[in-house]
Amino acid sequence: MSDNDRVVGTASPGKAVKNLWHKEGGGLSLKAFARQLLKEGNQNVKDWFECKKGALNSERSDKNKKRIEEEHMATRAAKRKKKA
């Protein structure tokens, strides 16, 4: 696949908001501009603010929590071993 054959996908909500801001911002800060668009009901802005609030952050699974704790304990044990 050459560079000329690349297909461009849809922009992420953040990228879409920033592109709009660059085109139509009119001296407003990004956040002020986004709030203005939010009042108009722009879905990209809604998604962007939700993402900034952490809507896409997922909780760690119990399995991952256990693995992380085991790695932490092993690291601590290795450090103690080095000091002794």
N, C-alpha and C positions, 0 to 999 in steps of 0.2 A: 504494500500500500504506500503510495507516494504522498508527499505533503499536500499535493493538489487534490487528492481524493478524500481528504478528511471531511467528516460530517460534523457539523457543530451542533451540540445538543442545546437544551434549554438552560438558561442561566439559573444559578441558585438564587433564592430570594434575596440574599445579601448583595450579590453581584447585580441583580436587576435593579434593586433600590439605588445602589451607588451609581449605576449607569444613568438612571433617570435623574438623579441629583446633579450629576455632571452636566446633563443637557438642560435641565430646567430649574436648577437649584436657586438661582437668583440671589446669591449672597447669603442664603440661610445656612445654618449649620446642618449637617447631615441629619441629626436627631430632630431638629425643628422641622425640617422638610419632611421627614418620615412621619412625624406626628400629624402634619397637615394632610398627607396622603392617607393616613389612618382614618382621619375623620371622613374622608371621601369613600372609604371602604375598600381600599386597594388590598387585594389578597396577598401579594408579595410582601407588603409591609407588615401585615398581620403575622405571616409566617416568620419574617425576620425578627420581629419583637418576641415571638414565642421562643424562637431559637436562642435569642440573647438571654431569655429567662431560664433557659436550660431544659426546654421541652424535649430535646433530643438526647439528653444525658440519660443513660440507662444505669440501673443499679447493678452492682457486681453480683454474680451468682454466688451461691454458697460454696460451690466448688472452687471458684476463683478466690474467694475470701480465704478459704482454707489453704490453698496453694501459696498465696501471698504471705500468710502468717507463717507457714512452714519455711519459706525462703528467708523471711525476716529472722526467724529464730536460728536458722543455719548460718546466716551471715554474722549474727551476734556471737554465736559459738565459735566461729572461725576467728573473729577478732579477739576474743578472750584467749584462744589458743595461741595466737601470735604474741600477745603480751606476756604470756607465761613462759 
